[in-house]
Amino acid sequence: MLQLAIVNGPNLNLLGTREPHIYGNQSFEQYFAGLKERFPQVELHCFQSNVEGELINYLHSCMGKVQGIILNAGAYTHTSIALADAIAVISIPVVEVHISNVLAREDYRKTSFIAAKCVGSISGLGMEGYALAVQYFLSK
């Protein structure tokens, strides 16, 4: 069975209440439950942290356990070379996901330090971006 990890960075624990005009009204826990129902042929694991080092440690812990990672690094996307380095060393394909269209937002959000280390990026399609990333891994 295909095993995938969804890794969410800072402030994504507040989905459903955080800026609903940008991120919607659904919590990630609600969305994740529906995602598991949509893809019963995939074993999905989920991890969220507001701490950069914990995200890096989790990415390292995925080695040998999952075949792909779906990463929404939140604001660390635009600041963390350390996350980019972690993606480069784990030898697991990573798809970068962003709920909002980061290219239509503030200028600093238009830079991704992790994108070059990922196999692809999905941005601006709401939480459906996670499902699209799962579909990508199923098609491989």
N, CA, C and O atoms as CSV, one atom per row, in Angstrom:
chain,resi,resn,atom,element,x,y,z
A,1,MET,N,N,0.841,-1.187,0.000
A,1,MET,CA,C,0.000,0.000,0.000
A,1,MET,C,C,0.883,1.246,0.000
A,1,MET,O,O,1.864,1.339,0.737
A,2,LEU,N,N,0.505,2.191,-0.844
A,2,LEU,CA,C,1.219,3.459,-0.917
A,2,LEU,C,C,1.083,4.203,0.404
A,2,LEU,O,O,-0.020,4.362,0.927
A,3,GLN,N,N,2.213,4.655,0.939
A,3,GLN,CA,C,2.209,5.429,2.178
A,3,GLN,C,C,2.726,6.829,1.889
A,3,GLN,O,O,3.803,7.011,1.322
A,4,LEU,N,N,1.931,7.813,2.294
A,4,LEU,CA,C,2.279,9.213,2.093
A,4,LEU,C,C,2.189,9.961,3.412
A,4,LEU,O,O,1.349,9.661,4.260
A,5,ALA,N,N,3.062,10.934,3.567
A,5,ALA,CA,C,3.021,11.814,4.741
A,5,ALA,C,C,2.603,13.207,4.294
A,5,ALA,O,O,3.129,13.747,3.322
A,6,ILE,N,N,1.660,13.770,5.012
A,6,ILE,CA,C,1.299,15.177,4.829
A,6,ILE,C,C,1.926,15.937,5.989
A,6,ILE,O,O,1.686,15.630,7.157
A,7,VAL,N,N,2.726,16.924,5.648
A,7,VAL,CA,C,3.457,17.692,6.657
A,7,VAL,C,C,3.026,19.154,6.528
A,7,VAL,O,O,3.202,19.776,5.480
A,8,ASN,N,N,2.466,19.683,7.600
A,8,ASN,CA,C,1.995,21.066,7.625
A,8,ASN,C,C,2.820,21.889,8.601
A,8,ASN,O,O,3.105,21.462,9.719
A,9,GLY,N,N,3.191,23.068,8.153
A,9,GLY,CA,C,4.016,23.957,8.954
A,9,GLY,C,C,3.224,24.937,9.790
A,9,GLY,O,O,2.068,24.685,10.132
A,10,PRO,N,N,3.849,26.059,10.120
A,10,PRO,CA,C,3.312,26.990,11.105
A,10,PRO,C,C,1.948,27.556,10.748
A,10,PRO,O,O,1.656,27.890,9.600
A,11,ASN,N,N,1.133,27.647,11.779
A,11,ASN,CA,C,-0.192,28.249,11.762
A,11,ASN,C,C,-1.249,27.431,11.034
A,11,ASN,O,O,-2.420,27.811,11.023
A,12,LEU,N,N,-0.859,26.322,10.429
A,12,LEU,CA,C,-1.842,25.502,9.737
A,12,LEU,C,C,-2.693,24.689,10.711
A,12,LEU,O,O,-3.699,24.101,10.316
A,13,ASN,N,N,-2.295,24.654,11.969
A,13,ASN,CA,C,-3.136,24.065,13.005
A,13,ASN,C,C,-4.382,24.915,13.258
A,13,ASN,O,O,-5.317,24.460,13.917
A,14,LEU,N,N,-4.402,26.132,12.746
A,14,LEU,CA,C,-5.534,27.037,12.951
A,14,LEU,C,C,-6.482,27.096,11.752
A,14,LEU,O,O,-7.375,27.942,11.708
A,15,LEU,N,N,-6.290,26.200,10.779
A,15,LEU,CA,C,-7.199,26.193,9.632
A,15,LEU,C,C,-8.628,26.014,10.119
A,15,LEU,O,O,-8.896,25.256,11.052
A,16,GLY,N,N,-9.527,26.716,9.479
A,16,GLY,CA,C,-10.921,26.714,9.897
A,16,GLY,C,C,-11.287,27.974,10.661
A,16,GLY,O,O,-12.430,28.430,10.630
A,17,THR,N,N,-10.292,28.530,11.349
A,17,THR,CA,C,-10.515,29.787,12.071
A,17,THR,C,C,-9.544,30.876,11.614
A,17,THR,O,O,-9.828,32.062,11.777
A,18,ARG,N,N,-8.425,30.493,11.055
A,18,ARG,CA,C,-7.400,31.451,10.616
A,18,ARG,C,C,-7.802,32.068,9.274
A,18,ARG,O,O,-7.955,31.350,8.286
A,19,GLU,N,N,-7.966,33.346,9.234
A,19,GLU,CA,C,-8.244,34.080,8.003
A,19,GLU,C,C,-9.118,33.272,7.034
A,19,GLU,O,O,-8.656,32.889,5.959
A,20,PRO,N,N,-10.363,33.014,7.405
A,20,PRO,CA,C,-11.211,32.163,6.567
A,20,PRO,C,C,-11.427,32.711,5.157
A,20,PRO,O,O,-11.727,31.943,4.243
A,21,HIS,N,N,-11.280,34.019,4.964
A,21,HIS,CA,C,-11.405,34.578,3.617
A,21,HIS,C,C,-10.264,34.125,2.707
A,21,HIS,O,O,-10.387,34.189,1.484
A,22,ILE,N,N,-9.159,33.670,3.292
A,22,ILE,CA,C,-8.029,33.147,2.514
A,22,ILE,C,C,-8.003,31.621,2.544
A,22,ILE,O,O,-7.804,30.975,1.515
A,23,TYR,N,N,-8.207,31.049,3.736
A,23,TYR,CA,C,-7.976,29.614,3.935
A,23,TYR,C,C,-9.243,28.777,4.081
A,23,TYR,O,O,-9.160,27.552,4.175
A,24,GLY,N,N,-10.409,29.410,4.103
A,24,GLY,CA,C,-11.659,28.673,4.217
A,24,GLY,C,C,-12.057,28.420,5.664
A,24,GLY,O,O,-11.369,28.831,6.598
A,25,ASN,N,N,-13.186,27.732,5.826
A,25,ASN,CA,C,-13.775,27.513,7.147
A,25,ASN,C,C,-13.575,26.101,7.670
A,25,ASN,O,O,-13.978,25.803,8.794
A,26,GLN,N,N,-12.972,25.238,6.897
A,26,GLN,CA,C,-12.832,23.845,7.304
A,26,GLN,C,C,-11.508,23.629,8.027
A,26,GLN,O,O,-10.467,24.122,7.594
A,27,SER,N,N,-11.558,22.889,9.131
A,27,SER,CA,C,-10.317,22.559,9.834
A,27,SER,C,C,-9.558,21.509,9.028
A,27,SER,O,O,-10.147,20.795,8.216
A,28,PHE,N,N,-8.257,21.421,9.255
A,28,PHE,CA,C,-7.500,20.411,8.536
A,28,PHE,C,C,-7.906,19.014,8.988
A,28,PHE,O,O,-7.909,18.078,8.188
A,29,GLU,N,N,-8.247,18.870,10.253
A,29,GLU,CA,C,-8.669,17.557,10.756
A,29,GLU,C,C,-9.903,17.075,10.007
A,29,GLU,O,O,-9.987,15.900,9.648
A,30,GLN,N,N,-10.868,17.971,9.765
A,30,GLN,CA,C,-12.064,17.614,9.001
A,30,GLN,C,C,-11.688,17.226,7.570
A,30,GLN,O,O,-12.148,16.214,7.041
A,31,TYR,N,N,-10.849,18.046,6.967
A,31,TYR,CA,C,-10.437,17.766,5.590
A,31,TYR,C,C,-9.686,16.445,5.509
A,31,TYR,O,O,-9.922,15.653,4.596
A,32,PHE,N,N,-8.792,16.203,6.447
A,32,PHE,CA,C,-7.970,14.990,6.443
A,32,PHE,C,C,-8.837,13.741,6.570
A,32,PHE,O,O,-8.560,12.734,5.918
A,33,ALA,N,N,-9.870,13.787,7.387
A,33,ALA,CA,C,-10.779,12.643,7.525
A,33,ALA,C,C,-11.441,12.338,6.183
A,33,ALA,O,O,-11.548,11.175,5.794
A,34,GLY,N,N,-11.879,13.364,5.487
A,34,GLY,CA,C,-12.474,13.170,4.164
A,34,GLY,C,C,-11.467,12.682,3.140
A,34,GLY,O,O,-11.803,11.883,2.266
A,35,LEU,N,N,-10.229,13.160,3.242
A,35,LEU,CA,C,-9.175,12.740,2.321
A,35,LEU,C,C,-8.897,11.246,2.464
A,35,LEU,O,O,-8.714,10.544,1.469
A,36,LYS,N,N,-8.865,10.769,3.696
A,36,LYS,CA,C,-8.641,9.331,3.925
A,36,LYS,C,C,-9.791,8.505,3.347
A,36,LYS,O,O,-9.566,7.404,2.844
A,37,GLU,N,N,-11.006,9.016,3.413
A,37,GLU,CA,C,-12.146,8.310,2.816
A,37,GLU,C,C,-12.061,8.295,1.300
A,37,GLU,O,O,-12.423,7.300,0.671
A,38,ARG,N,N,-11.588,9.386,0.703
A,38,ARG,CA,C,-11.459,9.475,-0.756
A,38,ARG,C,C,-10.388,8.554,-1.311
A,38,ARG,O,O,-10.489,8.082,-2.444
A,39,PHE,N,N,-9.361,8.298,-0.509
A,39,PHE,CA,C,-8.222,7.508,-0.974
A,39,PHE,C,C,-7.962,6.335,-0.034
A,39,PHE,O,O,-6.933,6.305,0.642
A,40,PRO,N,N,-8.888,5.359,0.020
A,40,PRO,CA,C,-8.705,4.231,0.946
A,40,PRO,C,C,-7.517,3.347,0.578
A,40,PRO,O,O,-7.038,2.569,1.402
A,41,GLN,N,N,-7.046,3.468,-0.656
A,41,GLN,CA,C,-5.915,2.664,-1.114
A,41,GLN,C,C,-4.566,3.267,-0.713
A,41,GLN,O,O,-3.514,2.722,-1.048
A,42,VAL,N,N,-4.603,4.390,0.003
A,42,VAL,CA,C,-3.388,5.079,0.429
A,42,VAL,C,C,-3.392,5.170,1.949
A,42,VAL,O,O,-4.403,5.521,2.558
A,43,GLU,N,N,-2.254,4.850,2.553
A,43,GLU,CA,C,-2.111,5.066,3.991
A,43,GLU,C,C,-1.526,6.465,4.180
A,43,GLU,O,O,-0.374,6.731,3.835
A,44,LEU,N,N,-2.350,7.346,4.735
A,44,LEU,CA,C,-1.950,8.733,4.912
A,44,LEU,C,C,-1.551,8.991,6.360
A,44,LEU,O,O,-2.260,8.620,7.295
A,45,HIS,N,N,-0.416,9.626,6.517
A,45,HIS,CA,C,0.067,10.045,7.831
A,45,HIS,C,C,0.067,11.575,7.826
A,45,HIS,O,O,0.268,12.194,6.782
A,46,CYS,N,N,-0.156,12.172,8.975
A,46,CYS,CA,C,-0.200,13.625,9.036
A,46,CYS,C,C,0.618,14.123,10.224
A,46,CYS,O,O,0.589,13.545,11.311
A,47,PHE,N,N,1.342,15.201,9.987
A,47,PHE,CA,C,2.145,15.829,11.035
A,47,PHE,C,C,2.072,17.336,10.846
A,47,PHE,O,O,2.156,17.830,9.721
A,48,GLN,N,N,1.916,18.061,11.941
A,48,GLN,CA,C,1.921,19.519,11.902
A,48,GLN,C,C,2.778,20.031,13.040
A,48,GLN,O,O,2.743,19.503,14.152
A,49,SER,N,N,3.554,21.075,12.745
A,49,SER,CA,C,4.317,21.735,13.789
A,49,SER,C,C,4.522,23.196,13.416
A,49,SER,O,O,4.614,23.556,12.243
A,50,ASN,N,N,4.589,24.013,14.436
A,50,ASN,CA,C,4.930,25.416,14.261
A,50,ASN,C,C,6.436,25.645,14.419
A,50,ASN,O,O,6.909,26.779,14.349
A,51,VAL,N,N,7.181,24.560,14.633
A,51,VAL,CA,C,8.608,24.645,14.936
A,51,VAL,C,C,9.418,24.060,13.773
A,51,VAL,O,O,9.241,22.899,13.403
A,52,GLU,N,N,10.296,24.868,13.212
A,52,GLU,CA,C,11.082,24.471,12.046
A,52,GLU,C,C,11.870,23.190,12.292
A,52,GLU,O,O,11.852,22.290,11.453
A,53,GLY,N,N,12.551,23.093,13.407
A,53,GLY,CA,C,13.358,21.904,13.691
A,53,GLY,C,C,12.529,20.643,13.801
A,53,GLY,O,O,12.978,19.572,13.392
A,54,GLU,N,N,11.326,20.747,14.347
A,54,GLU,CA,C,10.449,19.574,14.426
A,54,GLU,C,C,10.021,19.118,13.038
A,54,GLU,O,O,9.915,17.917,12.786
A,55,LEU,N,N,9.774,20.064,12.135
A,55,LEU,CA,C,9.438,19.705,10.751
A,55,LEU,C,C,10.597,18.977,10.092
A,55,LEU,O,O,10.398,17.974,9.407
A,56,ILE,N,N,11.807,19.479,10.297
A,56,ILE,CA,C,13.001,18.842,9.729
A,56,ILE,C,C,13.176,17.448,10.308
A,56,ILE,O,O,13.433,16.503,9.563
A,57,ASN,N,N,13.042,17.302,11.618
A,57,ASN,CA,C,13.166,15.978,12.231
A,57,ASN,C,C,12.127,15.015,11.690
A,57,ASN,O,O,12.429,13.844,11.460
A,58,TYR,N,N,10.897,15.493,11.481
A,58,TYR,CA,C,9.860,14.613,10.944
A,58,TYR,C,C,10.192,14.193,9.516
A,58,TYR,O,O,10.031,13.024,9.165
A,59,LEU,N,N,10.650,15.124,8.694
A,59,LEU,CA,C,11.048,14.763,7.326
A,59,LEU,C,C,12.125,13.683,7.357
A,59,LEU,O,O,12.054,12.718,6.596
A,60,HIS,N,N,13.108,13.832,8.218
A,60,HIS,CA,C,14.152,12.815,8.347
A,60,HIS,C,C,13.559,11.478,8.769
A,60,HIS,O,O,13.977,10.431,8.276
A,61,SER,N,N,12.592,11.504,9.675
A,61,SER,CA,C,11.998,10.257,10.185
A,61,SER,C,C,11.184,9.523,9.127
A,61,SER,O,O,10.871,8.345,9.301
A,62,CYS,N,N,10.840,10.191,8.047
A,62,CYS,CA,C,10.061,9.563,6.970
A,62,CYS,C,C,10.902,8.635,6.087
A,62,CYS,O,O,10.351,7.826,5.341
A,63,MET,N,N,12.216,8.747,6.168
A,63,MET,CA,C,13.078,7.923,5.313
A,63,MET,C,C,12.812,6.439,5.566
A,63,MET,O,O,12.835,5.972,6.705
A,64,GLY,N,N,12.560,5.716,4.481
A,64,GLY,CA,C,12.305,4.292,4.568
A,64,GLY,C,C,10.902,3.931,5.017
A,64,GLY,O,O,10.583,2.750,5.154
A,65,LYS,N,N,10.053,4.934,5.250
A,65,LYS,CA,C,8.702,4.671,5.760
A,65,LYS,C,C,7.599,5.080,4.796
A,65,LYS,O,O,6.546,4.444,4.765
A,66,VAL,N,N,7.816,6.125,4.013
A,66,VAL,CA,C,6.791,6.601,3.085
A,66,VAL,C,C,7.400,6.730,1.693
A,66,VAL,O,O,8.613,6.858,1.528
A,67,GLN,N,N,6.517,6.691,0.700
A,67,GLN,CA,C,6.970,6.810,-0.680
A,67,GLN,C,C,6.857,8.242,-1.207
A,67,GLN,O,O,7.360,8.552,-2.287
A,68,GLY,N,N,6.208,9.098,-0.453
A,68,GLY,CA,C,6.065,10.483,-0.879
A,68,GLY,C,C,5.638,11.367,0.273
A,68,GLY,O,O,5.070,10.903,1.261
A,69,ILE,N,N,5.923,12.653,0.126
A,69,ILE,CA,C,5.573,13.642,1.140
A,69,ILE,C,C,4.861,14.805,0.462
A,69,ILE,O,O,5.278,15.288,-0.590
A,70,ILE,N,N,3.789,15.235,1.086
A,70,ILE,CA,C,3.058,16.425,0.664
A,70,ILE,C,C,3.345,17.475,1.737
A,70,ILE,O,O,2.954,17.313,2.893
A,71,LEU,N,N,4.025,18.540,1.349
A,71,LEU,CA,C,4.523,19.519,2.320
A,71,LEU,C,C,3.922,20.889,2.089
A,71,LEU,O,O,4.094,21.491,1.029
A,72,ASN,N,N,3.216,21.373,3.095
A,72,ASN,CA,C,2.807,22.772,3.144
A,72,ASN,C,C,3.631,23.390,4.256
A,72,ASN,O,O,3.277,23.299,5.432
A,73,ALA,N,N,4.717,24.009,3.884
A,73,ALA,CA,C,5.651,24.559,4.873
A,73,ALA,C,C,5.203,25.909,5.410
A,73,ALA,O,O,5.907,26.513,6.219
A,74,GLY,N,N,4.052,26.389,4.978
A,74,GLY,CA,C,3.577,27.688,5.450
A,74,GLY,C,C,4.634,28.756,5.192
A,74,GLY,O,O,5.300,28.742,4.157
A,75,ALA,N,N,4.781,29.663,6.119
A,75,ALA,CA,C,5.727,30.774,5.956
A,75,ALA,C,C,7.178,30.313,5.877
A,75,ALA,O,O,8.028,31.042,5.364
A,76,TYR,N,N,7.478,29.104,6.379
A,76,TYR,CA,C,8.859,28.610,6.252
A,76,TYR,C,C,9.258,28.409,4.791
A,76,TYR,O,O,10.446,28.357,4.473
A,77,THR,N,N,8.277,28.298,3.910
A,77,THR,CA,C,8.543,28.207,2.475
A,77,THR,C,C,9.444,29.346,2.023
A,77,THR,O,O,10.339,29.162,1.198
A,78,HIS,N,N,9.192,30.518,2.576
A,78,HIS,CA,C,9.837,31.746,2.113
A,78,HIS,C,C,11.067,32.126,2.922
A,78,HIS,O,O,11.708,33.142,2.649
A,79,THR,N,N,11.400,31.298,3.932
A,79,THR,CA,C,12.502,31.679,4.818
A,79,THR,C,C,13.498,30.565,5.114
A,79,THR,O,O,14.616,30.845,5.546
A,80,SER,N,N,13.121,29.308,4.892
A,80,SER,CA,C,13.916,28.213,5.444
A,80,SER,C,C,14.784,27.478,4.426
A,80,SER,O,O,14.308,26.649,3.650
A,81,ILE,N,N,16.031,27.800,4.456
A,81,ILE,CA,C,17.005,27.030,3.681
A,81,ILE,C,C,17.196,25.666,4.330
A,81,ILE,O,O,17.480,24.684,3.644
A,82,ALA,N,N,17.043,25.604,5.641
A,82,ALA,CA,C,17.191,24.332,6.357
A,82,ALA,C,C,16.141,23.310,5.909
A,82,ALA,O,O,16.459,22.128,5.773
A,83,LEU,N,N,14.909,23.740,5.680
A,83,LEU,CA,C,13.892,22.815,5.165
A,83,LEU,C,C,14.240,22.356,3.756
A,83,LEU,O,O,14.072,21.182,3.423
A,84,ALA,N,N,14.720,23.271,2.933
A,84,ALA,CA,C,15.149,22.897,1.579
A,84,ALA,C,C,16.263,21.861,1.641
A,84,ALA,O,O,16.254,20.896,0.877
A,85,ASP,N,N,17.210,22.049,2.531
A,85,ASP,CA,C,18.295,21.080,2.686
A,85,ASP,C,C,17.772,19.731,3.153
A,85,ASP,O,O,18.247,18.690,2.697
A,86,ALA,N,N,16.799,19.737,4.060
A,86,ALA,CA,C,16.224,18.482,4.556
A,86,ALA,C,C,15.532,17.733,3.428
A,86,ALA,O,O,15.666,16.514,3.325
A,87,ILE,N,N,14.797,18.441,2.586
A,87,ILE,CA,C,14.136,17.807,1.442
A,87,ILE,C,C,15.178,17.190,0.521
A,87,ILE,O,O,14.985,16.085,0.013
A,88,ALA,N,N,16.270,17.890,0.307
A,88,ALA,CA,C,17.309,17.405,-0.601
A,88,ALA,C,C,17.968,16.127,-0.103
A,88,ALA,O,O,18.366,15.291,-0.915
A,89,VAL,N,N,18.094,15.953,1.199
A,89,VAL,CA,C,18.846,14.804,1.718
A,89,VAL,C,C,18.006,13.569,1.992
A,89,VAL,O,O,18.563,12.488,2.180
A,90,ILE,N,N,16.672,13.692,2.022
A,90,ILE,CA,C,15.875,12.528,2.405
A,90,ILE,C,C,15.587,11.570,1.255
A,90,ILE,O,O,15.158,10.443,1.504
A,91,SER,N,N,15.802,11.970,0.022
A,91,SER,CA,C,15.593,11.104,-1.144
A,91,SER,C,C,14.176,10.542,-1.220
A,91,SER,O,O,13.980,9.401,-1.639
A,92,ILE,N,N,13.200,11.334,-0.820
A,92,ILE,CA,C,11.785,11.003,-0.960
A,92,ILE,C,C,11.173,12.127,-1.797
A,92,ILE,O,O,11.414,13.300,-1.512
A,93,PRO,N,N,10.395,11.796,-2.813
A,93,PRO,CA,C,9.773,12.879,-3.581
A,93,PRO,C,C,8.808,13.685,-2.713
A,93,PRO,O,O,8.019,13.132,-1.947
A,94,VAL,N,N,8.893,15.004,-2.855
A,94,VAL,CA,C,8.072,15.928,-2.073
A,94,VAL,C,C,7.309,16.824,-3.037
A,94,VAL,O,O,7.882,17.372,-3.979
A,95,VAL,N,N,6.008,16.968,-2.794
A,95,VAL,CA,C,5.187,17.931,-3.525
A,95,VAL,C,C,4.882,19.078,-2.569
A,95,VAL,O,O,4.371,18.869,-1.469
A,96,GLU,N,N,5.204,20.286,-3.005
A,96,GLU,CA,C,4.919,21.496,-2.235
A,96,GLU,C,C,3.468,21.898,-2.489
A,96,GLU,O,O,3.036,21.984,-3.638
A,97,VAL,N,N,2.719,22.142,-1.414
A,97,VAL,CA,C,1.318,22.546,-1.524
A,97,VAL,C,C,1.099,23.829,-0.733
A,97,VAL,O,O,1.611,23.993,0.375
A,98,HIS,N,N,0.330,24.729,-1.325
A,98,HIS,CA,C,-0.119,25.937,-0.626
A,98,HIS,C,C,-1.602,26.111,-0.888
A,98,HIS,O,O,-2.054,26.006,-2.029
A,99,ILE,N,N,-2.348,26.373,0.149
A,99,ILE,CA,C,-3.793,26.528,0.047
A,99,ILE,C,C,-4.130,27.794,-0.735
A,99,ILE,O,O,-4.992,27.776,-1.615
A,100,SER,N,N,-3.457,28.879,-0.418
A,100,SER,CA,C,-3.701,30.143,-1.125
A,100,SER,C,C,-2.762,30.239,-2.328
A,100,SER,O,O,-1.774,29.512,-2.431
A,101,ASN,N,N,-3.100,31.150,-3.223
A,101,ASN,CA,C,-2.228,31.410,-4.365
A,101,ASN,C,C,-1.128,32.361,-3.899
A,101,ASN,O,O,-1.313,33.578,-3.882
A,102,VAL,N,N,0.002,31.800,-3.527
A,102,VAL,CA,C,1.074,32.622,-2.964
A,102,VAL,C,C,1.598,33.652,-3.963
A,102,VAL,O,O,2.141,34.679,-3.556
A,103,LEU,N,N,1.446,33.397,-5.254
A,103,LEU,CA,C,1.933,34.349,-6.254
A,103,LEU,C,C,1.019,35.566,-6.393
A,103,LEU,O,O,1.398,36.568,-7.000
A,104,ALA,N,N,-0.174,35.474,-5.836
A,104,ALA,CA,C,-1.109,36.596,-5.884
A,104,ALA,C,C,-1.131,37.366,-4.567
A,104,ALA,O,O,-1.968,38.245,-4.366
A,105,ARG,N,N,-0.213,37.032,-3.681
A,105,ARG,CA,C,-0.194,37.662,-2.356
A,105,ARG,C,C,1.016,38.593,-2.233
A,105,ARG,O,O,1.513,39.097,-3.239
A,106,GLU,N,N,1.479,38.817,-1.033
A,106,GLU,CA,C,2.587,39.742,-0.795
A,106,GLU,C,C,3.838,39.282,-1.555
A,106,GLU,O,O,4.022,38.094,-1.818
A,107,ASP,N,N,4.682,40.245,-1.898
A,107,ASP,CA,C,5.877,39.941,-2.680
A,107,ASP,C,C,6.775,38.898,-2.020
A,107,ASP,O,O,7.335,38.044,-2.709
A,108,TYR,N,N,6.922,38.954,-0.695
A,108,TYR,CA,C,7.822,38.010,-0.035
A,108,TYR,C,C,7.318,36.572,-0.147
A,108,TYR,O,O,8.105,35.636,-0.009
A,109,ARG,N,N,6.038,36.383,-0.392
A,109,ARG,CA,C,5.496,35.023,-0.545
A,109,ARG,C,C,5.774,34.443,-1.928
A,109,ARG,O,O,5.509,33.264,-2.166
A,110,LYS,N,N,6.290,35.230,-2.817
A,110,LYS,CA,C,6.547,34.768,-4.184
A,110,LYS,C,C,7.864,34.013,-4.308
A,110,LYS,O,O,8.172,33.469,-5.369
A,111,THR,N,N,8.639,33.977,-3.234
A,111,THR,CA,C,9.898,33.246,-3.213
A,111,THR,C,C,9.724,31.974,-2.398
A,111,THR,O,O,9.277,32.012,-1.252
A,112,SER,N,N,10.083,30.845,-3.006
A,112,SER,CA,C,10.047,29.572,-2.293
A,112,SER,C,C,11.446,28.985,-2.273
A,112,SER,O,O,12.018,28.688,-3.322
A,113,PHE,N,N,11.995,28.820,-1.081
A,113,PHE,CA,C,13.295,28.180,-0.954
A,113,PHE,C,C,13.200,26.671,-1.126
A,113,PHE,O,O,14.209,26.013,-1.380
A,114,ILE,N,N,11.991,26.113,-0.988
A,114,ILE,CA,C,11.854,24.655,-1.060
A,114,ILE,C,C,11.470,24.156,-2.451
A,114,ILE,O,O,11.696,22.986,-2.759
A,115,ALA,N,N,10.899,25.006,-3.294
A,115,ALA,CA,C,10.350,24.564,-4.585
A,115,ALA,C,C,11.369,23.819,-5.445
A,115,ALA,O,O,11.035,22.811,-6.068
A,116,ALA,N,N,12.589,24.301,-5.483
A,116,ALA,CA,C,13.601,23.675,-6.339
A,116,ALA,C,C,13.970,22.269,-5.880
A,116,ALA,O,O,14.506,21.485,-6.663
A,117,LYS,N,N,13.692,21.942,-4.627
A,117,LYS,CA,C,13.999,20.614,-4.089
A,117,LYS,C,C,12.807,19.663,-4.199
A,117,LYS,O,O,12.937,18.468,-3.934
A,118,CYS,N,N,11.646,20.194,-4.591
A,118,CYS,CA,C,10.424,19.400,-4.695
A,118,CYS,C,C,10.210,18.947,-6.136
A,118,CYS,O,O,10.746,19.541,-7.072
A,119,VAL,N,N,9.421,17.890,-6.302
A,119,VAL,CA,C,9.117,17.407,-7.649
A,119,VAL,C,C,8.073,18.283,-8.320
A,119,VAL,O,O,7.944,18.253,-9.544
A,120,GLY,N,N,7.327,19.062,-7.550
A,120,GLY,CA,C,6.319,19.941,-8.109
A,120,GLY,C,C,5.675,20.776,-7.025
A,120,GLY,O,O,5.893,20.556,-5.834
A,121,SER,N,N,4.874,21.742,-7.458
A,121,SER,CA,C,4.199,22.653,-6.543
A,121,SER,C,C,2.749,22.828,-6.971
A,121,SER,O,O,2.439,22.900,-8.160
A,122,ILE,N,N,1.872,22.894,-5.982
A,122,ILE,CA,C,0.451,23.154,-6.203
A,122,ILE,C,C,0.098,24.337,-5.317
A,122,ILE,O,O,0.350,24.312,-4.113
A,123,SER,N,N,-0.483,25.371,-5.909
A,123,SER,CA,C,-0.758,26.588,-5.155
A,123,SER,C,C,-2.081,27.185,-5.581
A,123,SER,O,O,-2.390,27.254,-6.771
A,124,GLY,N,N,-2.866,27.620,-4.600
A,124,GLY,CA,C,-4.047,28.407,-4.884
A,124,GLY,C,C,-5.324,27.635,-5.141
A,124,GLY,O,O,-6.328,28.232,-5.529
A,125,LEU,N,N,-5.321,26.340,-4.940
A,125,LEU,CA,C,-6.511,25.534,-5.215
A,125,LEU,C,C,-7.212,25.096,-3.940
A,125,LEU,O,O,-7.964,24.122,-3.935
A,126,GLY,N,N,-6.959,25.824,-2.862
A,126,GLY,CA,C,-7.550,25.479,-1.577
A,126,GLY,C,C,-6.984,24.166,-1.069
A,126,GLY,O,O,-5.918,23.722,-1.496
A,127,MET,N,N,-7.707,23.561,-0.159
A,127,MET,CA,C,-7.222,22.298,0.401
A,127,MET,C,C,-7.267,21.166,-0.625
A,127,MET,O,O,-6.672,20.110,-0.409
A,128,GLU,N,N,-7.962,21.378,-1.727
A,128,GLU,CA,C,-7.983,20.367,-2.792
A,128,GLU,C,C,-6.573,20.102,-3.330
A,128,GLU,O,O,-6.329,19.060,-3.938
A,129,GLY,N,N,-5.652,21.030,-3.111
A,129,GLY,CA,C,-4.267,20.819,-3.522
A,129,GLY,C,C,-3.662,19.567,-2.903
A,129,GLY,O,O,-2.842,18.898,-3.532
A,130,TYR,N,N,-4.059,19.245,-1.679
A,130,TYR,CA,C,-3.562,18.022,-1.041
A,130,TYR,C,C,-4.038,16.792,-1.809
A,130,TYR,O,O,-3.260,15.867,-2.042
A,131,ALA,N,N,-5.312,16.775,-2.203
A,131,ALA,CA,C,-5.857,15.638,-2.960
A,131,ALA,C,C,-5.172,15.514,-4.311
A,131,ALA,O,O,-4.896,14.405,-4.769
A,132,LEU,N,N,-4.899,16.636,-4.946
A,132,LEU,CA,C,-4.196,16.594,-6.233
A,132,LEU,C,C,-2.793,16.014,-6.070
A,132,LEU,O,O,-2.305,15.292,-6.940
A,133,ALA,N,N,-2.156,16.335,-4.956
A,133,ALA,CA,C,-0.833,15.765,-4.693
A,133,ALA,C,C,-0.926,14.255,-4.465
A,133,ALA,O,O,-0.068,13.506,-4.933
A,134,VAL,N,N,-1.956,13.804,-3.753
A,134,VAL,CA,C,-2.154,12.358,-3.570
A,134,VAL,C,C,-2.339,11.698,-4.925
A,134,VAL,O,O,-1.746,10.652,-5.189
A,135,GLN,N,N,-3.160,12.298,-5.794
A,135,GLN,CA,C,-3.379,11.743,-7.129
A,135,GLN,C,C,-2.075,11.655,-7.914
A,135,GLN,O,O,-1.845,10.688,-8.640
A,136,TYR,N,N,-1.230,12.660,-7.767
A,136,TYR,CA,C,0.069,12.618,-8.433
A,136,TYR,C,C,0.854,11.387,-8.011
A,136,TYR,O,O,1.382,10.662,-8.854
A,137,PHE,N,N,0.931,11.151,-6.705
A,137,PHE,CA,C,1.693,9.996,-6.225
A,137,PHE,C,C,1.051,8.676,-6.663
A,137,PHE,O,O,1.760,7.701,-6.910
A,138,LEU,N,N,-0.265,8.636,-6.761
A,138,LEU,CA,C,-0.923,7.411,-7.234
A,138,LEU,C,C,-0.630,7.134,-8.696
A,138,LEU,O,O,-0.641,5.983,-9.131
A,139,SER,N,N,-0.369,8.186,-9.452
A,139,SER,CA,C,-0.117,8.024,-10.898
A,139,SER,C,C,1.312,7.599,-11.205
A,139,SER,O,O,1.618,7.269,-12.350
A,140,LYS,N,N,2.183,7.600,-10.220
A,140,LYS,CA,C,3.608,7.268,-10.445
A,140,LYS,C,C,3.801,5.769,-10.486
A,140,LYS,O,O,4.923,5.296,-10.664
